[in-house]
Amino acid sequence: MSASASWGQYRYRVGSSARVTPVIRELWLSPVEGAIAYRAGQYVLLGDTEWRIPQRAYSLANAARRDGRVSVLVTAVAGGVTSTWAHGLREGDEALLEGPFGTFGTDAAAPGRTAPVLLLGAGSGLAPVRALAQGLLEAQPGRRVTLLFSCRTQADLIGDEALEALQRRHRGFRYQRTLTRDPTAPLHGRIPARLAEVVGHLAGWEVYAAGPSGFVVDCAASARALGAAAPDIHTEEFFVDPQPWSDAAPAPATG
Ligand SMILES: Cc1cc2nc3c(=O)[nH]c(=O)nc-3n(C[C@H](O)[C@H](O)[C@H](O)COP(=O)(O)OP(=O)(O)OC[C@H]3O[C@@H](n4cnc5c(N)ncnc54)[C@H](O)[C@@H]3O)c2cc1C
């Protein structure tokens, strides 16, 4: 598939919907007509084909494939309209993808770039950094890429075996997870606090952090403190759209 990304609206059909953690569903979607051309790290606006559901941003969780299939990791948000709808999608349902959007990952993938890359993701923030790891290693199989994934417990790991397999295939790729609520895990605690000990000095590295705002901001500060240059630190904050003031209570979560 072409790596040149141009904006458009694309109908996709759900091929599978799987609950990959207690709060995250992974949807695999196949193009109905044309496939979206995108770069690893970018996101789309996801909504329904009748425009009844507000569109929300979701990062594509895999590097572009020849068959055009894409995956998204959707965290259930209590009272969240679109995440609840997305959690209810099942095989055969259609969705509209608009995009692609964003520049997360563009620098690392630019021609001639060889700097080591540190990818940091928490929860569904794994999506764009997993896509980036796949894309970078596909283009440069020997590239030094480290992916640290933060989640609460073993039950919150996502695609752990596939990432382990990617690590076995690429000598330059290192994958590690930190379990924040499992003191028995080999690596325990929050990524920003453990970064120095796991990766050491970061001068000359390109750093990419994705997920909830607090996580991303703390990772960026830690990377800076460890010597990464400010222009080499890239962030994708999964902020929630502002809600208008209203007396109505948000609907209960069902996802
Ligand atoms: C670049 C980018 C990439 C992203 N990628 C991902 C991703 O890969 N995976 C992912 O899961 N998310 C991602 N997000 C977040 C995603 O876009 C949505 O914000 C998220 O799924 C919540 O959307 P929602 O429609 O379900 O929630 P909303 O309906 O927007 O509700 C959000 C919150 O507001 C509350 N609320 C709703 N209505 C009201 C009201 N009237 N009054 C008070 N409170 C209210 C809800 O209870 C909920 O807590 C990304 C965001 C950005 C910006």
The ligand as a Tripos MOL2 file, in Angstrom:
@<TRIPOS>MOLECULE
LIG
   53    58     1     0     0
SMALL
NO_CHARGES

@<TRIPOS>ATOM
      1 C1         -5.2080   12.3180   18.5600 C.3       1 LIG1
      2 C2         -6.0950   11.4460   19.4290 C.ar      1 LIG1
      3 C3         -6.0200   10.0610   19.3130 C.ar      1 LIG1
      4 C4         -6.8210    9.2580   20.1090 C.ar      1 LIG1
      5 N1         -6.7000    7.8940   19.9950 N.ar      1 LIG1
      6 C5         -7.4380    7.0990   20.7930 C.ar      1 LIG1
      7 C6         -7.2950    5.6650   20.7180 C.ar      1 LIG1
      8 O1         -6.5140    5.1080   19.9220 O.2       1 LIG1
      9 N2         -8.0640    4.9130   21.5550 N.ar      1 LIG1
     10 C7         -8.9490    5.4780   22.4550 C.ar      1 LIG1
     11 O2         -9.6280    4.7390   23.1840 O.2       1 LIG1
     12 N3         -9.1140    6.8280   22.5260 N.ar      1 LIG1
     13 C8         -8.3930    7.6400   21.7160 C.ar      1 LIG1
     14 N4         -8.5700    9.0030   21.7830 N.ar      1 LIG1
     15 C9         -9.6680    9.5380   22.6240 C.3       1 LIG1
     16 C10       -10.9930    9.5090   21.8090 C.3       1 LIG1
     17 O3        -10.8760   10.3890   20.7090 O.3       1 LIG1
     18 C11       -12.2340    9.9300   22.5880 C.3       1 LIG1
     19 O4        -12.0120   11.1780   23.1960 O.3       1 LIG1
     20 C12       -12.6470    8.9300   23.6480 C.3       1 LIG1
     21 O5        -12.8670    7.6410   23.0700 O.3       1 LIG1
     22 C13       -13.9650    9.3970   24.3460 C.3       1 LIG1
     23 O6        -14.9340    9.6260   23.3800 O.3       1 LIG1
     24 P1        -16.4880    9.3390   23.6980 P.3       1 LIG1
     25 O7        -17.2830    9.8920   22.5530 O.co2     1 LIG1
     26 O8        -16.6900    7.9170   24.0370 O.co2     1 LIG1
     27 O9        -16.6950   10.1860   24.9960 O.3       1 LIG1
     28 P2        -17.5250   11.5710   25.1470 P.3       1 LIG1
     29 O10       -18.9450   11.3490   24.7950 O.co2     1 LIG1
     30 O11       -16.7600   12.6240   24.4100 O.co2     1 LIG1
     31 O12       -17.4450   11.7530   26.7030 O.3       1 LIG1
     32 C14       -16.1900   11.9760   27.3090 C.3       1 LIG1
     33 C15       -16.3800   12.2050   28.7900 C.3       1 LIG1
     34 O13       -17.2270   13.2930   28.9950 O.3       1 LIG1
     35 C16       -18.3000   12.9040   29.8160 C.3       1 LIG1
     36 N5        -19.5290   13.5730   29.3150 N.ar      1 LIG1
     37 C17       -20.2030   13.2830   28.1990 C.ar      1 LIG1
     38 N6        -21.2470   14.1210   28.0640 N.ar      1 LIG1
     39 C18       -21.2350   14.9480   29.1560 C.ar      1 LIG1
     40 C19       -22.0440   16.0190   29.6210 C.ar      1 LIG1
     41 N7        -23.1130   16.4560   28.9210 N.pl3     1 LIG1
     42 N8        -21.6990   16.6490   30.7650 N.ar      1 LIG1
     43 C20       -20.6140   16.2500   31.4630 C.ar      1 LIG1
     44 N9        -19.8180   15.2260   31.0900 N.ar      1 LIG1
     45 C21       -20.1220   14.5900   29.9530 C.ar      1 LIG1
     46 C22       -18.4330   11.4070   29.7010 C.3       1 LIG1
     47 O14       -18.9920   10.8470   30.8710 O.3       1 LIG1
     48 C23       -17.0210   11.0160   29.5130 C.3       1 LIG1
     49 O15       -16.4020   10.8720   30.7570 O.3       1 LIG1
     50 C24        -7.7590    9.8300   21.0190 C.ar      1 LIG1
     51 C25        -7.8420   11.2370   21.1190 C.ar      1 LIG1
     52 C26        -7.0230   12.0240   20.3510 C.ar      1 LIG1
     53 C27        -7.1300   13.5200   20.4860 C.3       1 LIG1
@<TRIPOS>BOND
     1     1     2 1
     2     2     3 ar
     3     2    52 ar
     4     3     4 ar
     5     4     5 ar
     6     4    50 ar
     7     5     6 ar
     8     6     7 ar
     9     6    13 1
    10     7     8 2
    11     7     9 ar
    12     9    10 ar
    13    10    11 2
    14    10    12 ar
    15    12    13 ar
    16    13    14 ar
    17    14    15 1
    18    14    50 ar
    19    15    16 1
    20    16    17 1
    21    16    18 1
    22    18    19 1
    23    18    20 1
    24    20    21 1
    25    20    22 1
    26    22    23 1
    27    23    24 1
    28    24    25 2
    29    24    26 1
    30    24    27 1
    31    27    28 1
    32    28    29 2
    33    28    30 1
    34    28    31 1
    35    31    32 1
    36    32    33 1
    37    33    34 1
    38    33    48 1
    39    34    35 1
    40    35    36 1
    41    35    46 1
    42    36    37 ar
    43    36    45 ar
    44    37    38 ar
    45    38    39 ar
    46    39    40 ar
    47    39    45 ar
    48    40    41 1
    49    40    42 ar
    50    42    43 ar
    51    43    44 ar
    52    44    45 ar
    53    46    47 1
    54    46    48 1
    55    48    49 1
    56    50    51 ar
    57    51    52 ar
    58    52    53 1
@<TRIPOS>SUBSTRUCTURE
     1 LIG1         1 GROUP 0 **** ****
